Amino acid sequence: MKELIVNADDFGLSPGVNRAVIQAWQEGILTSASLMVAGDAFEEAAALALENPGLQVGLHLTLVQGRAAIISHGFPSLTDAEGNFPNDPVMAGMRYFFLKSLRKKLQAEIEQQLELFSATGIPLSHIDGHLNIHMHPVVFDILLDIIPRFGITSFRLSRERFLTDLSLAPRRVVGKGVDAFIFGRLAERCRPELEKRGIGHTAEVKGLLNSGTMTEEYILKTLDRLQDGVTEIYFHPGCHPDEQLRKWMPNYRHEDELAALKSPRVMERLMALGIRLRNYRGEVKKMRGERGHA
């Protein structure tokens, strides 16, 4: 059997993202979203999630390109004076790896983000990370000690088949190859520890190599090549005009990704292929045209 988790990242980043997430949930194939607890529109996103309890929500851990939950003081600092993380993910990753004095601050920040999520009253289903920072070796090791306290049983193990993706979207060959290699190695490191602790993950995660261009055309081709088991596809839907989307992801096709999530052609292809929509809890979502609704 082929099952599919369809996730929207950056929930809470901005009103434009929030509108798109709810549209994709109510009118499309979206099954879950990942919440940025320090995002500008976090409170609105939390309220929307509570109004739509069938939408499963996890934590989108943010330690780069965004605001911190705790303004870091002293030297070295996680953030600048305004509480912003570094914008360069490579620089941030190097600092977190080599500056051991940052690890207590990292742990405090991660715990605070989890606490802020918990305070919303939304059931916390899974954890992933902005720019997949949750798989950074130092961050991952901190998470292993923390997440059992919050009852998290699902983790995004981000890795994707390079040659398969290249056959679907033959562009950015070198960049995709580098990303596939790095996250493949990180996944090899993370997987045994997750399985030892009974923390679930999908067979594959799509969205890593084609981030920002998860269009209808690409998704239709992707559905034909899904592996057996559970796959996650993550999107970055948004509604423009939106200042935060323009600032952080000016080249992403947010509205095209929203259109793909709501596409009747995508829904028809899912039904024709017998692919079942579900969330990390295993709850099945019915599509328009099927009997009943989730």
TARA-V570745 format. One record per helix or strand of 2 or more residues. SS is the DSSP state (2 for helix, 1 for strand). FROM is the first residue (numbers start at 1). LEN is the number of residues. If there is no record, write none. Layout:
((SS;FROM;LEN) (SS;FROM;LEN))
//
This chain:
((1;2;10) (2;15;13) (1;32;4) (2;42;10) (1;56;6) (2;89;10) (2;100;20) (1;124;6) (2;130;6) (2;137;14) (1;154;2) (2;162;7) (2;173;24) (1;204;3) (2;216;8) (1;229;7) (2;243;6) (2;254;8) (2;264;10) (1;276;3) (1;284;2))
//
